[in-house]
Amino acid sequence: MQVQSTELSRFLRDANAFVASSQEAIERSAPHIYISALPLAAKSSLVYRDFAPLCRGLIEVQVFGINRHAGQLVMSLTGHEAGVNCVAYSPDGQLIGSGSADGTVRIWDIRTGEEAMSPLRSGDGSVLCVMFAPIVAKVASGTENGVVCIWQLLGVQAVPQRLIGHSGSVSCVAFSPDGSRLASSAGDCTLRIWNLETDQAPVVLSGHAKHVSTVAFSPNGVTLMSISDDRTIRFWDGVTGKRISDSPVEYGDATGSVCISPDGKMIAVARKDSIVLSKTKTGKMVSTLQCRIDTAQSVAFSPDSRSLALGHKQSVRIVQLPRFGGKATLAALNGHTSKVNSVTYSPDGLYIASASDDFTLRIWNAEGGKSTVEQMTGHNDWVRSVVISPDGERIFSGSDDYSIGVWDFRTGEPKLHALTGHTRPVCGVAITQNGLLIASASQDGTLRMWDVRTGKSVGNYMRFKQDITHSNTISFSPDSSWLAAASEYNTVCVWDVATQLPLITKPLKCEASPYAVVFSQDGRLLAAGCKYGYIHLWRAATGEPARDPLRANDKSVRSIGFSPDGTHIVSGGGDHSVRIWDIDTGEQVLVLKGHTREVLSVAYSPDGRLIGSGSADNSIRLWNAATGTMIATLEGHMRSVPSVAFTPDGQYIMSGSWDGTIRVWDMGTAVTLGDEALASTWGSATLNDGWLTVKSGELLAWVPAKYREHVIKPPCRLIIRRSPAVYISVGNGGWYHGEDWTSCWSKDLSPPVPRST
């Protein structure tokens, strides 16, 4: 506070937040100041700006759907041995007082996060409320046994002044503005005013019919206000305790959380679906803020009365109050692991303190009020099919939410609004090799084509009869002239793309219902896999059989794919295996076993060296196409994987899943998963108590609490879904860790220049 330079003041504040928010990592392993804390710091902070350029070989972090700057955890205070019930700031904001079920009041120095003195213990049970005196250095607390304690903070005081009189637990205490009086409210339905300058008996205030939860003096100390579970507010003379009005003000239904604004003019009532603001004197509603909060354990006004903090289950919510009613905006501050019992703003309004049953207090940056979790885009239902544009820039997906999604391959952001028109789930999606048209097949019995550039429907839809439930049922010819689709009566139909009319008058016959259809890359052949386990091959130009059907298994062929050179075909089916066939001889070349459930999707890499397969066992497997050796298993999807596709450059493989997500996997990382390489270390890492670790026990990286449930590890590079994602990976410059961690500091770069005061 003595620093005159604004820039230096900002740096010190950011440095304090950096160290405090990374306390878990630093206490466990100091090198993780560099290895974890720095790359995970807010990119806008001066600490990151000044020191990140001086380091190399650190992990790379990309965050989607989580605001890295709003609601940042500044400090976590630990020491209580049971749940923390209450928290309060001192008038100058330098100290925090907390009361706990462990029976102690603890005083914390906000600058260091350490306890400023030994715990204060009266022996009167759980501490339910605390309050600092406005002038003299003392603090009051209320206990479950009905005793009010006053502690002197200067010098050493082992025994508090004990104020006895309540017959129920004391839920709230409040000092008068001059500090001469203390008001307390309790479960015995009464309030008491204690004169701290004399030994006279307290004034007992009766009238409420239920537990009195809140008590507060008006700013001038003349009036005392009380709020009760009987849903009324009463006003009393702040000195004599006489009722100012015999008729209480009714404030209506609440979830048990009510607070009075700092100027005493307004109350906020937290309901399940809204926050009601009313005038204190009359109870007249000022505005209703639509804001679903379910249950709020605690609610507090900011000093300027422009926002509210709420203790909501295991999080803290910041509610920005709009000027003229309407819908309030929410920020979710996550990090507590148990119920939040109490919240309060610092006197300057820059911080929020929260007390929780997880035995901790946490200090949050209250500035900004932006939501820490943003609304993400993604499908609302199963993803059945994914393809990528020939230029590798866009992903197209078909979903059970009746839409076709168009996504940026690099960021996962929508490139166009969802393409809508189908009235049932979209099971198949295909794209022309010139990248101008996409086609979609739906359970509504229609095929539709769309302009890739505009997203508009092209021509009329093509109707065919089949209750499609499979994902690989349509395919464009390489010259973009024909569109083939599985149809009813064990047939495959082919349409002219230009006229949208059937190209071959006689449909192509299969042994049973076709599940998968695909053209060879040279356009000469058309293949289909059917329900009875056969692979059928026709000459695309004439529709004549190219050879006798290949018998893959006695269950089903769910997916097929041609090798880039057109000499082999791969199939996946109900027998849990992937099979490779020589097209000319009809001989089965290899059987690839490893999946534990049916194989729903297969694809060759562009160079023909790899095969990718997706299965109902929720995994993707990569195989050496020449030897049949399994190279890697990619796990992360929560449900079946009915569609896989390689990017044109072969560097990535995409997968669509019934879990509603699309994933993009880095092949360079994936193919090393079985080795001792660096990438395999990350690929096999597990998250334990906030740390990414491997079997050897090495701590790879520490992850902040708000990111942990959203971490996406290599080899997954991108996930498109409706929930946030945090990608932690090794950059192109490698990664310094273990005994070599000090190499991350670039000796050839100059350290930061100290700022002047």
LINJO-V375755 format. One line per field, one symbol per residue. phi: phi as a letter, one per 20 degrees, with the letter a starting at -180 (. if undefined). psi: psi as a letter, one per 20 degrees, with the letter a starting at -180 (. if undefined). burial: + if it has 9 or more other ideal C-beta (glycine too) atoms within 8 Angstrom, else -. A space follows every 10 residues. Layout:
phi: ???
psi: ???
burial: ???
This chain:
phi: .efeffffff ffffffffff fdggffffbg gfgefdfffe fgfeffffge dgfecbmefd ccccncffde mffebcdcrf dbgeebbbef gemeccdccc ffnddcddef fdneffbfge cdndngedbc beffcffbcd bdcfeneddc deeemdcfde fdddrfdcfe ebcbefgeme ccdccbfemd ccddeedcef ffeeddqfec geecbbefge mfdddcccfe mcdcdcffde nfffbfefee dnfbenccbd fgemebddde dfdadddcff fdmffeadef afclcdfbbb ffgemebcdc ecldcdddde effcmnefdd cdddrfdbge ebcbefgeme ccdcdcfemc dcddfefnme ffdefedrfe bgddbcccfg emecddcdcf emcdeccfff dnffebfgec qfdbgeeccc cffemecccc dcffncdcdc fffdmefdme fdebdaefcd ddecbefgem eccdbfcflm cddcdeffel dgedfdgeec fbgfdbcbef femfcccbdc fendddccff fdnegeafge eeaddadebb befgemeccd ccbfemddcd ceffemeeeb cddrfdcfee bbbefgemec cdcdcfemdd cdcffednff ebddcrfebg debcbefgem eccdbdcffn ddcddefgff fdfedefgff gffefcecln decdgfnfef aecggfegfd fddgefebcd becfbcedbe ffenbeblfe ffffeefede fgegeee
psi: iiphpgghgg ghghgghggg ijggghhgoh higghggghi qpiiqhgghh hhijqrkrqp ppppjpoihq kpphqppqhq jaqphqqqqq hijiqpqqqr ijjqpqppoh hhjqpirqqp pijkapphqq pqqhfqnrqq qqrijjppqp ppipaoohpr ppophqjrqo iqqpqqhijh qpqqqrijjr qqopoiirjq qqppoqhqia pohqqqqqhi jhqpqqprij kqpqpqpigh jqphphorpp jaqrjjoqrp qhijiqqppo rhjrpppqpg gijppgqpoo noiepphqqp qrhjjirqpq oodjrpppop oqhmbapqqq ppoqhqirpo hqqqqqhiji qpqqprijjr qqpqoiqgjq phoqpqqrqi aqohpprqqh ijhqppqpri jjrpqoqphh ijqphrqpoq hqjrqohqpq qqiijhqqqq pqijjqpqqq phhhjqqpaq qppqopnpjr ikiqpqqhjj hqpqqqarkk rpqpqphgik qphphoqpqr happhqpqqq iijhqpqqpr hjjqpqpqph hhjqphrqqp ogajfqoiqq pqqhijiqqq qqaijjrpqp qogghjqpgq poqhqiaqoi qqqqqhijhq pqpqrijjrp qpqohhijpp gqpoqhqiaq nipqpqqhij iqpqqqqijj qpqppohhgg ijhiajrghh ghhjqqooki porrhiipog qqpqgiigij pprqjphqpo rjqrqopprp rhjappacij hiihpohiqq rqppqq.
burial: ----+--+++ ++-+++++++ ++++++-+-- -+++++++++ +---++++++ ++-++-++++ +-+++++--+ +++++++--+ -+++++++++ --+-++++++ +-++++++++ --+-+----+ -+-+-+++++ +++----+++ ++++-+++++ +--------+ -++--+-+++ +++++++-+- +++++++-++ +++++----- -+-++--+-- ++++++++-- +-++++++-- ++++++++-- +-+----++- +--++-++++ +--+-+++++ +--+++++++ --+---++++ +-+--+++++ +++-+-++++ ++-+++++++ ++-----+++ ++++++--++ +++++++-+- +++++++-++ ++++++-++- +++--+-++- -++++++++- -+-+++++++ -++++++++- -+-+---++- -+--++++++ +++-+-++++ +++-++++++ ++--+-+--- ++-+-+-+-+ ++++++++-+ -++++++--+ +++++++--+ ---+--++-+ ++++++++++ --+-++++++ +-++++++++ --+------+ -++--+++++ ++++-+-+++ ++++++++++ +++--+---- ++--+--+++ ++++++-+-+ ++++++-+++ +++++--+-+ ++++--+-++ ++++++++-+ -+++++++++ ++++++++++ +++----+++ +++++-+--+ ++++---+++ ++++++++-+ ++++++++++ +--+++++++ +---++---- +--+------ -------
